[in-house]
Amino acid sequence: MAASVEAVQDGRIYIERINAPFLFKLKGSGSEFGAGLKHAIERGWLQLHESGTYVKLMPSSEDLLARK
């Protein structure tokens, strides 16, 4: 989902840009979102900023983007 969001300055993807569609369009829960975010960070697909306000796609996620 993060790969489909247009990044802003310095490749930042604000967390609400992926959280809101997940919760309201896909009808996911907050705990599911948290688990998915944690999984993507552990896999090296995303980097969460220490403030928790945005993520960045990591270079290893290029293969993920190619599968879009």
C-alpha positions in Angstrom: 0.0 0.0 0.0 2.8 2.4 0.8 4.3 1.8 -2.6 1.1 3.2 -4.2 1.3 6.5 -2.3 3.1 9.4 -3.8 6.0 10.4 -1.5 6.6 14.0 -0.5 9.9 15.7 0.4 12.8 13.4 0.7 10.8 10.2 0.0 8.5 10.6 3.0 5.2 8.9 3.1 3.1 10.2 5.9 1.6 7.4 8.0 -1.9 8.7 7.7 -1.7 8.3 3.9 -1.5 4.6 4.3 -3.3 4.2 7.6 -6.6 5.8 6.5 -7.1 3.8 3.3 -6.2 0.6 5.2 -8.8 1.3 8.0 -11.6 2.8 5.9 -11.3 1.3 2.4 -10.0 -2.1 3.3 -11.8 -2.3 6.6 -8.7 -3.4 8.4 -8.2 -3.0 12.2 -5.7 -0.9 14.0 -3.9 -4.0 15.3 -3.7 -5.4 11.7 -2.3 -2.2 10.5 0.3 -2.2 13.3 1.2 -5.8 12.6 1.6 -5.1 8.8 3.7 -2.1 9.5 5.9 -4.0 11.9 6.3 -6.8 9.3 7.2 -4.4 6.5 9.9 -2.8 8.8 11.3 -6.2 9.8 11.5 -7.2 6.2 13.4 -4.0 5.3 10.6 -2.7 3.0 9.9 0.3 5.1 11.8 2.6 7.5 9.7 4.2 10.2 10.9 7.6 11.4 11.5 7.9 15.1 8.6 10.4 15.4 6.2 7.8 13.9 4.8 10.3 11.5 6.1 8.9 8.3 7.8 6.0 6.6 10.2 5.7 3.7 10.4 2.9 1.2 13.7 1.2 1.4 15.9 0.3 -1.6 15.3 -3.5 -1.0 11.6 -2.7 -1.7 12.4 -2.1 -5.4 11.5 -5.8 -6.2 8.2 -5.3 -4.4 7.5 -2.2 -6.6 8.3 -4.1 -9.8 5.5 -6.6 -8.9 2.8 -3.9 -8.8 
